[in-house]
Amino acid sequence: MLGNAGIADIQKVGKLADGPLASGSIDRHGAFRFEQRAQVTAIAQDLVSGVAGCVLERAEVVRGRVAELAPDAGRADAGAGASGLEGETIVTVSPVPGGGDCSPLLLAFGGAFPTLPCQLRYALDGERLDEPLW
C-alpha cells in the first residue's frame, strides 16, 4: 500500500513478498519496476542413483505506475483516479540451462507444474491511504 508516501519517498530498493531485497527503479512520472531472481535446487543430484537433479530459477518482476495526487485534487471538478497504483506482478519459474532433468516436476509425471517454464500474473490495483498501515 502507498500509505502517505509520495513518489519522492519511494526508494530504488524494494522488498518482494517472502524474498530478499530487490533492485528497481521509479521515474519522475511514477513508473516503477522491481526485479528479483533466485535459483533453487528442486531435485537434488544423486550420481550414484542416476538422478540428474533439477535446478529452477524463480524470477519475479513487479512493475506499474504510482499516481501522485493532482494539484487540484481538492476541487470538485478534479476528476477521479488522481491517486493510486496500478501494475502487475509476474512470477516465472523455469529450469536453469544445464541444471539437470526437471521432467519429474511436470504433472504428467506426478509433479506440480503443467509445463516448464510457467508463469503467474497478478494485476495490482491500489489507492492512496491517508494514514500508513504500519
Number of C-alpha atoms within 10 A of each C-alpha: 13 19 13 13 15 14 18 11 8 15 11 14 14 18 13 16 8 6 11 12 14 18 14 17 16 20 13 8 11 17 17 19 20 21 21 19 15 12 14 13 15 16 18 13 17 10 9 7 7 8 13 16 18 22 21 22 19 18 16 23 18 22 21 18 19 26 18 19 14 14 9 11 15 10 9 7 8 12 11 8 13 17 17 17 20 16 17 16 19 15 19 18 20 18 22 18 11 8 17 18 17 19 17 16 18 14 12 12 11 11 13 11 16 13 15 15 14 13 14 10 13 11 12 14 14 13 16 20 14 10 10 11 9 4
